[in-house]
Amino acid sequence: MTRVADRFTAGFDAEVVRAWIADDPDLQTATTLEHILAEAEAGDAAAVADLEDRFAGPLVFGTAGLRGEIAAGPNRMNRAVVIRAAAGLSAFLAETVGEGFRVVIGCDARHKSSDFAADTAAVVTAAGGVAIQLPEQLPTPLLAFALSHLGADAGVMVTASHNPPADNGYKVYLGQRPLQAIESDPDAALAGAGAQIVSPADALIAEKIAAVESVASVPRAESGWEHLDESIVERYLARIDSLGVRASADLSIVLTSLHGVGAGVAEAALARTGFTDVHPVASQQAPDPDFPTVSFPNPEEAGALDESYDLAREVGAELIIANDPDADRFSAAIPDSSAAAGYRQLTGDEVGLLLGEDAANRLAAGTHHATGPLSGSHAPAPVFANSIVSSRGLAAAATSHGFDAVNTLTGFKWISRVPGLVFGYEEALGYCVDPAAVRDKDGISAAVTFAALASRLKSEGSSIEAELDRIRGRDGCFATAPLSFRLDDVSLIATAMAKLRENPPATLAGSPVAEVHDLSAGYDGLPPTDGILLLSESNSRVIVRPSGTEPKLKCYLEVVAEPSELEAASEADRRAAASAGVKVPTTSASASLAPALKERLTSITTELKTFFAL
């Protein structure tokens, strides 16, 4: 069979487009390309440029699988691209595992997700594998759970997580058998089983995808794959129920899924663990691939929680829980009378610190599931982990409890495969509280665990804010802030990184830069990655890296105050109040120092904006 080209090799080539159209199994995308091709051949320069972009090459398959705009052509997400990807994955599994390889397939509610999942099942079945489809429109953590629970060889989740509505994606996970076939280290195969793919698996699968000659050459079964029923959701909920985290006091919670697929499962998980005063944001609870009430369906984005704040004020909520559309991320907001909305959204680092401290406390008390019957008789020593761009606060907390902590590269594909992992997080709202069952970030089990923490603190007469202050008084305050440059011209990202490597800033918030580390050469035992780390004499840190999923240059800022600084700031506030003859308010030490830390972060932000001039 003649190979159907997936790119132009010497500029616009109408015959390449015609061959792709003829091979496209989707009438809608084929028709779209026909119209653009007709315009291009009529001399429309914009149509030519459009086709040159669509045929610049195939959508890159890497450690994030596939992700891109839903549209026609090889450099987009569509059925033709997905069928090729499914064929490549199936060929890889047939080679490493053999006939009868098992693949679990899930999908969210985005445009075309159901079609992409069905095509994958059809390809896997025809290739001699066993395709197991989850019920449609379930969260990504359910796919990761089902892969481990069923002992499957691979998992495919069709989702673009929190990307804009026009996008979709194709996340691939591997089980133990294919990893044992390609990993020289059996411990690495075991640690990575159930996690998203990393090298060399991504490259090996990409090679098989590139070898697919055409969609027409890929056999697709019309039936024969398995369909799991809702009992898989029940098993997932039972696992969360068995973690031992539950309500200790009544807690009023507002919950939003941001038009994603997490609402039903999250509500059920909260109910099973004793949380009965839960108020869903009705306008955002039903799945809607157009995400009509938010500019970006990402809890990190400004405005994403506005409707949650409105409802929280109305019902007097004590906690806001927000999941992203595929519910693998989780964000929390707590009451704050000084905030304009009446609530303060916690940073990802603050939530990570709180969940890590809670896990350490329960481990020390012997009430954590990793110390109980769920842990197994030969469980390794517990390890805490976070991505290198996340705060150093978790490591400080783990050390205070006598536990080990490690840094990983960015992404849960790295965090979740740390041997002995008991808790892991990344600042981008990703948390893994039960790696034995879900070797990925899980916004539902994390939300339940966080709600249980808030409930326990309330029952003890404390609060989330007071708990943060207690930890900081012991370990110091690690204040963080993000800075991102969203760029239409992605070439500017490489230019900015080159500039940073050649002539990095000399100071951070007035403190001389003492260390500059190019992460592309490896750092602190980590594999090479594209990034630069700056560390000042005052222990302020900045890491700059290109985003792996969006056209952004991302900067991660952190400034540190030692416990002595916190106490000194608090004492200064007390003296100032006494000198003024006013009653000393009960304020936290970290709140006393917050303006100074914010000023340092603002100064670094200004310095970086000036440096990059983007």
Beta strands, then each sheet from edge to edge (+ up, - down):
strand 1: 66-69
strand 2: 102-107
strand 3: 130-133
strand 4: 154-158
strand 5: 167-174
strand 6: 226-227
strand 7: 253-256
strand 8: 278-280
strand 9: 319-323
strand 10: 330-335
strand 11: 343-345
strand 12: 383-387
strand 13: 404-408
strand 14: 421-426
strand 15: 430-432
strand 16: 477-486
strand 17: 507-508
strand 18: 511-518
strand 19: 532-536
strand 20: 541-546
strand 21: 552-561
sheet 1: 1+ 5- 4+ 2+ 3+ 6+
sheet 2: 8+ 7+ 9+ 10- 11+
sheet 3: 13+ 12+ 14+ 15-
sheet 4: 16+ 21- 20+ 19- 18+ 17-
end
